Amino acid sequence: MGGDPYDMIVGVSVEEDVAFGLENLGLHPDEIRKRLTRALDWTGLSGMEMRLVHTLSGGEQQRLALAALLAMGARILVSDEAMNMLDRVSRASIASMVDALRKNRGLTFVHITNSPEDMLRADRLIFLSDGSVLFDGMPADFFKSPRGLDWAAMSSGLMELSSGLSDAGLVPEPGWDLFELLEYLFHHFKI
């Protein structure tokens, strides 16, 4: 998972999209139906089988991409800032769903992020800079370490900047990371 989830969608409907990979595995239709139903249930998409994928919200598209992977039996998922394009409510909902999948289904989720909230949800945090591991341990320990405190101070300053820009009406909502802010400002204000 990463980038725009719509890039991963191949079907016209939710059901067609999830079934696509299963059909390519050559599974029996009964097995496809069983896996499809289970994956949609796990991701909160049950009842949406006939929805056209282009009508889905960003959060629903993320859920659909995840459902397709889970239906195919994925046990390890790697996400590169997959939730950055979501609003706060969708982001929290997806994060809760992933937490439940990790705990209840044994899913391993490797999440590449700059979000302190996402970092604190992790069982283990590996902090990289210029290709080197600078920290490997518990998230709480990272935020107590000198490196973690420096990073949090910088991140907090970005959060304050993002909130200030939102309050001034220059960005739609607070909580963006540096890259999101710069991309938005460059695109909308030709900075």
DRENPA-3360 file (N, C-alpha, C; in nm, 2 decimals, always signed):
BEGIN
1 = MGGDPYDM = +0.09/-0.12/+0.00/+0.00/+0.00/+0.00/+0.09/+0.12/+0.00 ~ +0.05/+0.22/-0.07/+0.13/+0.34/-0.07/+0.08/+0.43/-0.19 ~ +0.11/+0.56/-0.18/+0.07/+0.64/-0.28/-0.08/+0.65/-0.30 ~ -0.13/+0.66/-0.42/-0.27/+0.67/-0.44/-0.33/+0.53/-0.45 ~ -0.42/+0.49/-0.36/-0.48/+0.36/-0.37/-0.55/+0.33/-0.50 ~ -0.60/+0.44/-0.56/-0.67/+0.42/-0.69/-0.58/+0.35/-0.80 ~ -0.45/+0.37/-0.78/-0.36/+0.31/-0.88/-0.35/+0.16/-0.87 ~ -0.40/+0.11/-0.75/-0.40/-0.04/-0.73/-0.53/-0.10/-0.77;
9 = IVGVSVEE = -0.63/-0.02/-0.80/-0.76/-0.07/-0.83/-0.77/-0.11/-0.98 ~ -0.82/-0.24/-1.00/-0.83/-0.28/-1.14/-0.97/-0.32/-1.18 ~ -1.06/-0.33/-1.08/-1.20/-0.37/-1.11/-1.29/-0.25/-1.12 ~ -1.41/-0.27/-1.18/-1.51/-0.16/-1.19/-1.59/-0.15/-1.06 ~ -1.62/-0.27/-1.00/-1.69/-0.27/-0.87/-1.60/-0.32/-0.76 ~ -1.64/-0.30/-0.64/-1.57/-0.35/-0.52/-1.55/-0.50/-0.54 ~ -1.65/-0.57/-0.56/-1.65/-0.72/-0.57/-1.55/-0.76/-0.68 ~ -1.56/-0.70/-0.80/-1.48/-0.73/-0.91/-1.33/-0.71/-0.88;
17 = DVAFGLEN = -1.30/-0.60/-0.81/-1.16/-0.57/-0.78/-1.10/-0.67/-0.69 ~ -1.17/-0.71/-0.58/-1.12/-0.80/-0.49/-1.11/-0.94/-0.55 ~ -1.21/-0.98/-0.64/-1.20/-1.11/-0.70/-1.10/-1.12/-0.81 ~ -1.05/-1.01/-0.86/-0.95/-1.01/-0.97/-0.83/-1.10/-0.94 ~ -0.76/-1.07/-0.83/-0.64/-1.14/-0.79/-0.67/-1.29/-0.76 ~ -0.79/-1.31/-0.70/-0.83/-1.45/-0.67/-0.85/-1.53/-0.79 ~ -0.91/-1.47/-0.89/-0.94/-1.54/-1.02/-0.81/-1.57/-1.09 ~ -0.71/-1.48/-1.08/-0.58/-1.50/-1.14/-0.50/-1.61/-1.07;
25 = LGLHPDEI = -0.54/-1.64/-0.94/-0.47/-1.75/-0.87/-0.54/-1.88/-0.91 ~ -0.65/-1.88/-0.99/-0.71/-2.00/-1.04/-0.80/-2.07/-0.93 ~ -0.84/-1.99/-0.83/-0.92/-2.05/-0.72/-1.07/-2.08/-0.77 ~ -1.12/-2.18/-0.71/-1.26/-2.22/-0.73/-1.36/-2.11/-0.69 ~ -1.46/-2.09/-0.77/-1.56/-1.98/-0.74/-1.61/-1.98/-0.59 ~ -1.63/-2.10/-0.53/-1.67/-2.10/-0.39/-1.56/-2.04/-0.30 ~ -1.44/-2.08/-0.33/-1.32/-2.02/-0.25/-1.31/-1.87/-0.27 ~ -1.33/-1.83/-0.39/-1.33/-1.68/-0.42/-1.43/-1.61/-0.34;
33 = RKRLTRAL = -1.56/-1.66/-0.34/-1.67/-1.60/-0.26/-1.63/-1.60/-0.11 ~ -1.58/-1.71/-0.06/-1.55/-1.71/+0.08/-1.44/-1.61/+0.12 ~ -1.34/-1.60/+0.04/-1.23/-1.50/+0.07/-1.27/-1.36/+0.05 ~ -1.35/-1.34/-0.05/-1.41/-1.20/-0.08/-1.49/-1.16/+0.04 ~ -1.58/-1.24/+0.08/-1.67/-1.21/+0.19/-1.59/-1.18/+0.32 ~ -1.49/-1.26/+0.35/-1.41/-1.24/+0.47/-1.33/-1.12/+0.46 ~ -1.27/-1.09/+0.35/-1.18/-0.97/+0.33/-1.27/-0.84/+0.34 ~ -1.39/-0.84/+0.28/-1.47/-0.72/+0.29/-1.52/-0.70/+0.43;
41 = DWTGLSGM = -1.55/-0.81/+0.50/-1.59/-0.80/+0.64/-1.48/-0.74/+0.73 ~ -1.36/-0.79/+0.71/-1.24/-0.75/+0.79/-1.22/-0.60/+0.77 ~ -1.24/-0.55/+0.65/-1.21/-0.41/+0.61/-1.33/-0.32/+0.62 ~ -1.44/-0.36/+0.66/-1.56/-0.28/+0.68/-1.63/-0.24/+0.55 ~ -1.61/-0.32/+0.45/-1.67/-0.30/+0.31/-1.78/-0.39/+0.28 ~ -1.83/-0.48/+0.38/-1.94/-0.56/+0.35/-2.06/-0.48/+0.32 ~ -2.14/-0.53/+0.22/-2.25/-0.46/+0.17/-2.22/-0.36/+0.06 ~ -2.10/-0.34/+0.03/-2.06/-0.25/-0.08/-2.01/-0.32/-0.20;
49 = EMRLVHTL = -2.04/-0.45/-0.21/-1.98/-0.53/-0.32/-2.01/-0.47/-0.46 ~ -2.13/-0.41/-0.48/-2.16/-0.36/-0.61/-2.13/-0.22/-0.63 ~ -2.07/-0.15/-0.53/-2.04/-0.01/-0.55/-1.93/+0.00/-0.66 ~ -1.94/+0.10/-0.74/-1.84/+0.13/-0.84/-1.72/+0.19/-0.77 ~ -1.60/+0.15/-0.81/-1.48/+0.19/-0.74/-1.46/+0.34/-0.75 ~ -1.50/+0.40/-0.87/-1.47/+0.54/-0.88/-1.56/+0.63/-0.79 ~ -1.66/+0.57/-0.73/-1.75/+0.64/-0.63/-1.70/+0.64/-0.49 ~ -1.59/+0.56/-0.46/-1.54/+0.54/-0.33/-1.46/+0.66/-0.28;
57 = SGGEQQRL = -1.47/+0.69/-0.15/-1.39/+0.79/-0.09/-1.25/+0.74/-0.09 ~ -1.15/+0.83/-0.05/-1.01/+0.79/-0.04/-0.99/+0.68/+0.07 ~ -1.06/+0.70/+0.18/-1.05/+0.59/+0.28/-1.11/+0.46/+0.24 ~ -1.22/+0.47/+0.17/-1.28/+0.34/+0.11/-1.19/+0.28/+0.01 ~ -1.12/+0.36/-0.07/-1.02/+0.31/-0.17/-0.91/+0.24/-0.09 ~ -0.86/+0.30/+0.02/-0.75/+0.23/+0.09/-0.80/+0.10/+0.15 ~ -0.93/+0.10/+0.20/-0.98/-0.03/+0.25/-0.99/-0.13/+0.14 ~ -1.03/-0.09/+0.02/-1.05/-0.18/-0.09/-0.91/-0.24/-0.13;
65 = ALAALLAM = -0.81/-0.16/-0.14/-0.68/-0.21/-0.17/-0.63/-0.31/-0.07 ~ -0.66/-0.28/+0.06/-0.62/-0.37/+0.17/-0.70/-0.50/+0.16 ~ -0.83/-0.49/+0.13/-0.92/-0.61/+0.11/-0.87/-0.70/+0.00 ~ -0.83/-0.64/-0.11/-0.78/-0.72/-0.22/-0.65/-0.80/-0.18 ~ -0.56/-0.74/-0.10/-0.44/-0.80/-0.06/-0.47/-0.91/+0.05 ~ -0.56/-0.88/+0.14/-0.60/-0.98/+0.24/-0.66/-1.10/+0.18 ~ -0.75/-1.08/+0.08/-0.82/-1.19/+0.02/-0.72/-1.28/-0.05 ~ -0.61/-1.23/-0.10/-0.51/-1.31/-0.16/-0.42/-1.38/-0.06;
73 = GARILVSD = -0.44/-1.35/+0.06/-0.36/-1.42/+0.17/-0.24/-1.35/+0.22 ~ -0.23/-1.22/+0.18/-0.11/-1.14/+0.23/-0.10/-1.14/+0.38 ~ +0.01/-1.16/+0.43/+0.03/-1.16/+0.58/+0.12/-1.05/+0.62 ~ +0.20/-1.00/+0.53/+0.29/-0.89/+0.55/+0.26/-0.78/+0.45 ~ +0.23/-0.66/+0.50/+0.20/-0.54/+0.42/+0.30/-0.43/+0.44 ~ +0.35/-0.37/+0.34/+0.44/-0.25/+0.35/+0.36/-0.13/+0.30 ~ +0.36/-0.03/+0.38/+0.29/+0.09/+0.35/+0.38/+0.21/+0.35 ~ +0.39/+0.29/+0.25/+0.48/+0.41/+0.24/+0.39/+0.53/+0.24;
81 = EAMNMLDR = +0.37/+0.59/+0.36/+0.29/+0.71/+0.38/+0.15/+0.69/+0.31 ~ +0.09/+0.57/+0.32/-0.04/+0.54/+0.26/-0.15/+0.62/+0.31 ~ -0.14/+0.67/+0.43/-0.26/+0.74/+0.48/-0.25/+0.90/+0.47 ~ -0.14/+0.94/+0.41/-0.12/+1.09/+0.40/-0.23/+1.16/+0.33 ~ -0.29/+1.09/+0.23/-0.39/+1.16/+0.15/-0.53/+1.16/+0.21 ~ -0.54/+1.10/+0.33/-0.67/+1.09/+0.40/-0.69/+1.20/+0.50 ~ -0.82/+1.24/+0.52/-0.85/+1.33/+0.62/-0.83/+1.26/+0.76 ~ -0.84/+1.34/+0.86/-0.81/+1.29/+1.00/-0.90/+1.18/+1.04;
89 = VSRASIAS = -1.03/+1.19/+1.01/-1.13/+1.09/+1.05/-1.10/+0.96/+0.97 ~ -1.08/+0.96/+0.84/-1.05/+0.84/+0.76/-0.92/+0.78/+0.81 ~ -0.82/+0.87/+0.84/-0.69/+0.82/+0.88/-0.70/+0.74/+1.01 ~ -0.78/+0.79/+1.11/-0.79/+0.73/+1.24/-0.87/+0.59/+1.22 ~ -0.97/+0.59/+1.13/-1.05/+0.47/+1.11/-0.96/+0.36/+1.04 ~ -0.88/+0.40/+0.94/-0.79/+0.30/+0.88/-0.69/+0.25/+0.98 ~ -0.63/+0.34/+1.06/-0.53/+0.30/+1.16/-0.59/+0.20/+1.26 ~ -0.71/+0.23/+1.30/-0.78/+0.13/+1.40/-0.81/+0.00/+1.33;
97 = MVDALRKN = -0.85/+0.00/+1.21/-0.87/-0.12/+1.13/-0.74/-0.20/+1.12 ~ -0.63/-0.14/+1.09/-0.51/-0.21/+1.07/-0.46/-0.26/+1.21 ~ -0.48/-0.18/+1.31/-0.44/-0.23/+1.45/-0.52/-0.36/+1.48 ~ -0.65/-0.36/+1.45/-0.73/-0.48/+1.48/-0.69/-0.60/+1.39 ~ -0.65/-0.57/+1.27/-0.60/-0.68/+1.18/-0.47/-0.74/+1.23 ~ -0.38/-0.65/+1.28/-0.26/-0.70/+1.34/-0.28/-0.78/+1.46 ~ -0.37/-0.74/+1.55/-0.39/-0.81/+1.67/-0.47/-0.94/+1.65 ~ -0.58/-0.93/+1.57/-0.67/-1.04/+1.56/-0.65/-1.14/+1.44;
105 = RGLTFVHI = -0.57/-1.10/+1.34/-0.55/-1.18/+1.23/-0.40/-1.21/+1.20 ~ -0.31/-1.16/+1.29/-0.17/-1.19/+1.28/-0.10/-1.12/+1.16 ~ -0.16/-1.01/+1.12/-0.10/-0.94/+1.01/+0.02/-0.86/+1.05 ~ +0.13/-0.86/+0.97/+0.25/-0.78/+1.00/+0.24/-0.66/+0.91 ~ +0.25/-0.54/+0.97/+0.23/-0.42/+0.89/+0.35/-0.33/+0.91 ~ +0.43/-0.31/+0.80/+0.55/-0.22/+0.81/+0.50/-0.09/+0.75 ~ +0.50/+0.01/+0.83/+0.45/+0.15/+0.79/+0.56/+0.25/+0.79 ~ +0.59/+0.30/+0.67/+0.69/+0.41/+0.66/+0.61/+0.54/+0.68;
113 = TNSPEDML = +0.65/+0.62/+0.78/+0.58/+0.74/+0.81/+0.66/+0.84/+0.88 ~ +0.61/+0.96/+0.87/+0.67/+1.08/+0.95/+0.57/+1.12/+1.05 ~ +0.46/+1.05/+1.07/+0.36/+1.09/+1.16/+0.39/+1.04/+1.30 ~ +0.40/+1.13/+1.40/+0.42/+1.08/+1.54/+0.31/+0.99/+1.59 ~ +0.18/+1.02/+1.55/+0.07/+0.93/+1.59/+0.09/+0.79/+1.54 ~ +0.13/+0.78/+1.41/+0.15/+0.65/+1.35/+0.27/+0.58/+1.42 ~ +0.37/+0.65/+1.45/+0.49/+0.60/+1.52/+0.45/+0.54/+1.65 ~ +0.37/+0.61/+1.73/+0.33/+0.57/+1.86/+0.24/+0.44/+1.86;
121 = RADRLIFL = +0.18/+0.41/+1.75/+0.09/+0.30/+1.74/+0.18/+0.17/+1.72 ~ +0.30/+0.19/+1.68/+0.38/+0.08/+1.64/+0.43/-0.01/+1.76 ~ +0.45/-0.14/+1.73/+0.51/-0.23/+1.83/+0.66/-0.20/+1.84 ~ +0.72/-0.16/+1.73/+0.86/-0.14/+1.71/+0.88/-0.02/+1.62 ~ +0.98/+0.06/+1.65/+1.01/+0.18/+1.57/+1.15/+0.17/+1.52 ~ +1.17/+0.18/+1.39/+1.31/+0.19/+1.34/+1.32/+0.33/+1.27 ~ +1.41/+0.41/+1.32/+1.42/+0.55/+1.27/+1.55/+0.55/+1.18 ~ +1.52/+0.58/+1.05/+1.63/+0.59/+0.95/+1.66/+0.73/+0.91;
129 = SDGSVLFD = +1.78/+0.76/+0.88/+1.83/+0.88/+0.82/+1.94/+0.86/+0.73 ~ +1.93/+0.90/+0.61/+2.03/+0.89/+0.50/+2.08/+0.74/+0.49 ~ +1.98/+0.65/+0.50/+2.01/+0.50/+0.49/+2.07/+0.44/+0.61 ~ +2.08/+0.51/+0.72/+2.14/+0.45/+0.84/+2.03/+0.43/+0.95 ~ +2.04/+0.32/+1.02/+1.95/+0.31/+1.14/+2.00/+0.39/+1.25 ~ +1.92/+0.49/+1.30/+1.96/+0.57/+1.41/+1.89/+0.53/+1.54 ~ +1.79/+0.45/+1.53/+1.72/+0.40/+1.65/+1.64/+0.28/+1.61 ~ +1.64/+0.18/+1.70/+1.56/+0.06/+1.68/+1.51/+0.02/+1.82;
137 = GMPADFFK = +1.38/+0.03/+1.84/+1.33/+0.00/+1.97/+1.18/+0.03/+1.99 ~ +1.14/+0.05/+2.11/+1.00/+0.09/+2.14/+0.98/+0.24/+2.11 ~ +0.86/+0.27/+2.05/+0.83/+0.41/+2.02/+0.85/+0.50/+2.14 ~ +0.80/+0.46/+2.26/+0.81/+0.55/+2.37/+0.96/+0.58/+2.41 ~ +1.04/+0.48/+2.39/+1.19/+0.50/+2.41/+1.25/+0.60/+2.31 ~ +1.20/+0.59/+2.19/+1.25/+0.68/+2.09/+1.22/+0.83/+2.13 ~ +1.09/+0.85/+2.17/+1.05/+0.99/+2.20/+1.11/+1.04/+2.33 ~ +1.18/+0.95/+2.41/+1.25/+0.99/+2.53/+1.40/+1.02/+2.49;
145 = SPRGLDWA = +1.45/+0.96/+2.38/+1.59/+0.97/+2.34/+1.62/+1.11/+2.29 ~ +1.75/+1.15/+2.30/+1.79/+1.28/+2.24/+1.75/+1.30/+2.09 ~ +1.77/+1.19/+2.01/+1.73/+1.20/+1.87/+1.58/+1.22/+1.86 ~ +1.51/+1.14/+1.93/+1.36/+1.14/+1.93/+1.31/+1.28/+1.97 ~ +1.37/+1.33/+2.08/+1.33/+1.47/+2.13/+1.35/+1.57/+2.02 ~ +1.47/+1.57/+1.96/+1.50/+1.66/+1.85/+1.40/+1.65/+1.73 ~ +1.37/+1.52/+1.70/+1.28/+1.50/+1.59/+1.14/+1.55/+1.62 ~ +1.09/+1.52/+1.75/+0.96/+1.56/+1.79/+0.95/+1.71/+1.80;
153 = AMSSGLME = +1.05/+1.78/+1.84/+1.05/+1.93/+1.84/+1.04/+1.98/+1.70 ~ +1.11/+1.93/+1.61/+1.10/+1.97/+1.47/+0.96/+1.94/+1.42 ~ +0.91/+1.82/+1.45/+0.78/+1.78/+1.40/+0.67/+1.87/+1.46 ~ +0.68/+1.90/+1.59/+0.59/+1.98/+1.66/+0.58/+2.12/+1.60 ~ +0.70/+2.17/+1.56/+0.70/+2.30/+1.49/+0.63/+2.30/+1.36 ~ +0.64/+2.19/+1.29/+0.57/+2.17/+1.16/+0.42/+2.16/+1.19 ~ +0.38/+2.09/+1.30/+0.24/+2.09/+1.33/+0.18/+2.22/+1.36 ~ +0.26/+2.30/+1.43/+0.21/+2.44/+1.46/+0.20/+2.52/+1.34;
161 = LSSGLSDA = +0.30/+2.51/+1.25/+0.30/+2.58/+1.12/+0.17/+2.54/+1.04 ~ +0.15/+2.41/+1.03/+0.04/+2.35/+0.96/-0.09/+2.41/+1.02 ~ -0.11/+2.41/+1.15/-0.23/+2.46/+1.21/-0.25/+2.61/+1.19 ~ -0.14/+2.68/+1.20/-0.14/+2.82/+1.17/-0.19/+2.85/+1.02 ~ -0.13/+2.78/+0.93/-0.17/+2.80/+0.79/-0.32/+2.76/+0.77 ~ -0.36/+2.66/+0.84/-0.50/+2.62/+0.83/-0.59/+2.72/+0.89 ~ -0.55/+2.78/+1.01/-0.63/+2.88/+1.07/-0.64/+3.01/+0.98 ~ -0.54/+3.03/+0.90/-0.53/+3.15/+0.81/-0.60/+3.12/+0.68;
169 = GLVPEPGW = -0.65/+3.00/+0.67/-0.72/+2.96/+0.54/-0.63/+2.93/+0.43 ~ -0.50/+2.91/+0.45/-0.41/+2.88/+0.34/-0.40/+2.74/+0.31 ~ -0.43/+2.65/+0.40/-0.44/+2.50/+0.37/-0.57/+2.45/+0.43 ~ -0.63/+2.35/+0.36/-0.77/+2.30/+0.40/-0.78/+2.25/+0.54 ~ -0.68/+2.18/+0.60/-0.69/+2.13/+0.73/-0.55/+2.12/+0.80 ~ -0.55/+2.12/+0.93/-0.42/+2.12/+1.00/-0.36/+1.97/+1.00 ~ -0.23/+1.96/+1.04/-0.18/+1.83/+1.06/-0.10/+1.77/+0.95 ~ -0.06/+1.85/+0.85/+0.02/+1.81/+0.74/+0.16/+1.80/+0.77;
177 = DLFELLEY = +0.24/+1.71/+0.71/+0.38/+1.70/+0.73/+0.45/+1.80/+0.64 ~ +0.58/+1.82/+0.65/+0.65/+1.92/+0.57/+0.63/+1.90/+0.42 ~ +0.64/+1.77/+0.37/+0.63/+1.75/+0.23/+0.49/+1.78/+0.18 ~ +0.39/+1.74/+0.26/+0.25/+1.77/+0.22/+0.23/+1.93/+0.21 ~ +0.28/+2.00/+0.31/+0.27/+2.14/+0.31/+0.34/+2.21/+0.20 ~ +0.46/+2.17/+0.17/+0.53/+2.23/+0.06/+0.47/+2.20/-0.07 ~ +0.42/+2.07/-0.09/+0.36/+2.04/-0.22/+0.23/+2.12/-0.24 ~ +0.15/+2.13/-0.13/+0.03/+2.21/-0.14/+0.06/+2.36/-0.17;
185 = LFHHFKI = +0.15/+2.41/-0.10/+0.18/+2.55/-0.12/+0.24/+2.58/-0.25 ~ +0.33/+2.49/-0.30/+0.39/+2.51/-0.43/+0.28/+2.50/-0.54 ~ +0.19/+2.41/-0.53/+0.09/+2.38/-0.63/-0.02/+2.49/-0.63 ~ -0.06/+2.54/-0.51/-0.17/+2.64/-0.50/-0.12/+2.78/-0.50 ~ +0.00/+2.81/-0.46/+0.04/+2.94/-0.45/+0.17/+2.97/-0.54 ~ +0.21/+2.87/-0.61/+0.32/+2.89/-0.71/+0.45/+2.95/-0.64 ~ +0.47/+2.90/-0.51/+0.59/+2.95/-0.44/+0.71/+2.90/-0.50;
% end
